[in-house]
Amino acid sequence: MKIVFAVIVSFHGIIHLLGFIKGFKLAEVDRMTGKISKLAGMFWLFALLLFLFSIIAFLFNKDWWWMTGIIAVIISQILMFTQWQDAKFGSVANILIFIVLIFGFAEWNFNCMVKKELKEFLPVTVSEEKILTEDDVSKLPSAIRKWMYRSNVLGKPVYQVVNVKQIGEMRTTPDSKWLDFEAEQWFTTSKPGFLWKANVSLFPGIFMTGRDKLINYEGSMLIKILSVFTVVDSKGNKINQGTFIRYIGENVWFPYAVSNEIYSWEEIDPVTARITLMRGNINVSGVFKFTEEGDFLSFEALRYYEREEGGSLENWLVTADENSYREFQGIRVPAKLSVIWKLKDGDFNWLNLEITDISFK
C-alpha cells in the first residue's frame, strides 16, 4: 500500500509538468486548452517538486512528510481551479492524497506527544556514576546473586537510563491473527518508570499506534488506529498494577535494577525467588526462575486481564528463549521473550518479541 500510494502521488505530481511546459511554450499540450502564463507555469513546476519531495520523505519514514504534501495539494488545487475544464479530475487525486495527509499529520502529532512526555520523563542530567559491587547484592537471594554474576553486571555502572528497541508480533485474542510490530522503550532505574511506543501493522496500509507508560508511579495506556481513532485510553489502579508488574518483568534487560532498595525479596529455592514492591496502595509481587547456571528462565505474577465481562487477576508469564542470549554493552540478557496469559481455559500466548538493540547511560 505504501508503494501504491507513492506511485499515485508521483504520477499525479508529474502530470503538473504539463502546466510548466505549456506556460513556457516548450511544446504543444493539447490536453490543456486554457492559457497559462510563465508565472503560473512556475507554480505548476513548484507543485511537482513539492509532491516529489513529500513522497521521498514519506518513503524514508520522515513523519513531517505531510507538511510539504499539504502545501503541494493546496497549490495543486488552486491550479486545478484555474484550468478546471481540463484538470478537474486531478481534484479526485488531491482529495485522496489529502485524506492520507490527515493520517500523516495525526501520526506526527502522536509522535510529538510522545517526545514531549519523554522529555519530561527522562532526567535532564544523570547523577554520578555508581558501580554495582558484591556488597550491593550480598543480601539478595542466592538465585538473584548468581543472576547478577551471569549477567555480567557486577563491577559495571548502575545505569540510570535504558533504551530498548524491539520487533515482534502480538495478538488481542487467542483466535486472532498475529500482528507485526516495532517498538522503542525508555526506562529509568533509580526511580522505576518507562515509556513504550509501538507501531502495529493491522492490514496493508492500516496501522495502530500505542503508548504505555509508568511515570511518577502511575500507569497509562493509549492505543489509536491510524493515530486518529482512540480505541484504548486507560488509567487507574488496575493499570498502575499492570505497569508495575510489567516494569519488574522487564528488569531482565537491566538486571542490576533489582538491587534497588525499594524491592523486598524472599528466597524460595536455589533457582527461584519472589520479588515484592509496595508503593502507596500498590502491592505487587512476582516470581523469578532461573537455570542452574543463573540464566533467567521466567517471571510470573498476577496481573489484571481485561475481558468484556470485566477484568480479573490472572497469571501473567514471561519466558525467555534460552538460545537467544546476547551482550549489549557487556551486559548479558535474553534477546527473545514470550508473554503468556495462564487462563482457566488454556494458555494464551499473546506476545513474542525480540530485542534488536539496548543502550545504557
Residue pairs with C-beta under 8 A, 6 or more apart in sequence:
1 204
1 205
2 58
2 59
2 205
5 58
5 100
5 205
6 55
6 58
6 59
8 93
8 96
8 97
9 51
9 54
9 55
9 58
9 69
9 97
10 51
10 52
10 55
12 51
12 76
12 90
12 93
12 94
12 97
13 47
13 48
13 50
13 51
13 52
13 55
13 72
14 48
15 90
16 44
16 45
16 47
16 48
16 51
16 76
16 79
17 44
17 45
17 48
18 29
18 31
18 32
18 44
19 32
19 36
19 40
19 41
19 43
19 44
19 45
19 79
19 83
20 26
20 41
20 42
20 44
20 45
20 48
21 27
21 29
21 41
22 29
22 32
22 36
22 41
23 36
23 37
23 38
23 39
23 40
23 41
23 42
23 44
24 38
24 41
31 86
32 83
32 86
32 87
33 85
33 86
34 82
34 83
34 85
34 86
36 44
36 83
40 79
40 82
43 75
43 78
43 79
44 79
46 75
47 72
47 75
47 76
47 79
50 68
50 69
50 71
50 72
50 75
51 69
51 72
51 76
53 68
54 65
54 66
54 68
54 69
54 72
55 65
55 69
57 64
57 65
57 68
58 65
58 69
58 104
63 104
63 107
63 108
63 111
64 108
65 104
66 101
66 104
66 105
66 108
69 97
69 101
69 104
70 98
70 101
70 105
73 94
73 97
73 98
73 101
76 90
76 94
77 91
77 94
79 87
80 87
80 88
80 90
80 91
80 94
102 228
103 226
103 227
103 228
106 224
106 226
106 227
106 228
107 209
107 226
107 227
109 227
110 209
110 211
110 224
110 227
111 197
113 211
114 195
114 197
114 211
117 195
117 211
117 213
117 215
118 186
118 195
120 215
121 186
121 188
121 193
121 195
121 213
121 215
122 161
122 186
122 188
123 160
123 161
123 188
126 160
126 161
126 361
127 160
127 190
129 157
129 158
130 157
130 158
131 155
131 156
131 157
131 158
132 148
132 153
132 154
132 155
132 156
132 157
132 158
132 256
132 259
133 154
133 155
134 154
136 259
137 144
137 145
137 148
137 154
137 259
138 145
140 148
140 258
140 259
140 265
140 273
141 265
141 266
141 267
141 268
141 273
142 267
142 270
143 267
143 269
143 270
143 271
143 272
143 273
143 288
143 290
143 294
144 258
144 265
144 273
144 288
146 290
146 293
146 294
147 255
147 288
147 290
147 294
147 295
147 296
148 154
148 255
148 256
148 259
149 294
150 293
150 294
150 295
150 332
151 255
151 256
151 294
151 331
151 332
151 333
152 327
152 330
152 331
152 332
153 255
153 256
153 331
156 256
156 330
156 331
157 360
158 189
158 190
158 256
158 257
158 259
159 189
159 254
159 256
159 360
159 361
160 188
160 189
160 190
160 361
161 186
161 187
161 188
161 189
161 360
161 361
162 186
162 187
162 189
162 253
162 254
162 358
162 359
162 360
163 184
163 185
163 186
163 187
163 357
163 358
163 359
163 360
163 361
164 184
164 185
164 186
164 187
164 250
164 253
164 355
164 357
164 358
165 183
165 184
165 185
165 355
165 356
165 357
165 358
166 181
166 182
166 183
166 184
166 185
166 198
166 353
166 354
166 355
166 356
167 180
167 181
167 182
167 183
167 353
167 354
167 356
168 180
168 181
168 183
168 351
168 352
168 353
168 354
169 178
169 179
169 180
169 181
169 351
169 352
169 353
170 178
170 179
170 181
170 200
170 350
170 351
170 352
171 177
171 178
171 179
171 350
172 350
173 348
174 346
174 348
174 350
179 200
179 201
179 202
179 208
180 200
180 201
181 198
181 199
181 200
181 201
182 198
182 199
183 196
183 197
183 198
183 199
183 353
184 196
184 197
184 198
185 194
185 195
185 196
185 197
185 250
186 194
186 195
186 196
187 193
187 194
187 247
187 250
187 253
187 254
187 257
188 194
189 254
189 256
189 257
189 260
190 260
192 214
192 217
192 244
192 247
192 257
192 260
192 262
192 277
193 213
193 214
193 215
193 216
193 247
194 212
194 213
194 214
194 243
194 246
194 247
194 250
195 211
195 212
195 213
195 215
196 210
196 211
196 212
196 213
197 209
197 210
197 211
198 209
198 210
198 211
199 207
199 208
199 209
199 210
200 207
200 208
200 209
200 210
201 207
202 208
202 225
206 225
206 226
207 225
207 226
208 223
208 224
208 225
208 226
208 231
209 223
209 224
209 226
209 227
210 221
210 222
210 223
210 224
211 220
211 221
211 222
211 223
212 219
212 220
212 221
212 222
212 243
212 246
213 219
213 220
213 243
214 240
214 243
214 244
214 246
214 247
217 240
217 279
217 280
217 282
218 235
218 240
219 235
219 239
219 240
219 241
219 242
219 243
219 244
220 234
220 235
220 239
220 243
221 232
221 233
221 234
221 235
221 239
221 243
222 230
222 232
222 233
222 234
223 230
223 231
223 232
223 233
224 230
224 231
225 231
237 281
237 282
238 304
238 311
240 282
241 282
241 284
241 303
241 304
242 303
242 304
244 277
244 279
244 282
244 284
245 284
245 286
245 301
245 302
245 303
245 316
246 303
248 258
248 275
248 277
248 284
248 286
248 299
248 301
249 286
249 299
249 301
249 316
249 318
251 257
251 258
252 296
252 299
252 318
252 320
252 333
252 334
252 337
253 333
253 355
253 358
254 331
254 333
254 358
254 360
255 296
255 331
255 333
258 275
262 277
262 279
263 275
263 276
263 277
264 275
264 276
264 277
264 278
265 273
265 274
265 275
265 276
266 273
266 274
266 276
267 273
268 274
268 287
271 289
271 290
271 291
271 292
271 297
272 287
272 288
272 289
272 290
273 287
273 288
274 285
274 286
274 287
274 288
275 285
275 286
275 287
275 288
276 283
276 284
276 285
277 283
277 284
277 285
284 301
285 301
286 299
286 300
286 301
286 302
287 299
287 300
287 301
288 296
288 298
288 299
289 297
289 298
289 299
289 300
290 296
290 297
291 297
291 322
295 320
295 322
295 325
295 334
296 320
296 333
296 334
297 319
297 320
297 322
298 317
298 318
298 319
298 320
299 317
299 318
300 315
300 316
300 317
300 318
300 342
301 315
301 316
302 313
302 314
302 315
302 316
303 313
303 314
303 316
304 311
304 312
304 313
304 314
305 311
305 312
305 313
305 314
305 316
305 341
305 343
314 341
314 342
314 343
315 341
315 342
316 339
316 340
316 341
316 342
317 339
317 340
317 341
317 342
318 337
318 338
318 339
318 340
319 337
319 338
319 339
319 340
320 334
320 336
320 337
321 334
321 335
321 336
321 337
321 338
322 334
324 334
324 335
324 336
324 354
325 332
325 333
325 334
325 335
326 332
326 333
326 335
326 355
327 333
328 355
328 357
328 358
328 359
328 360
329 358
329 359
329 360
331 358
331 360
333 355
333 358
335 354
335 355
336 352
336 353
336 354
336 355
337 352
337 353
338 349
338 351
338 352
338 353
339 349
339 350
339 351
339 352
339 353
340 347
340 348
340 349
340 350
341 347
341 348
341 350
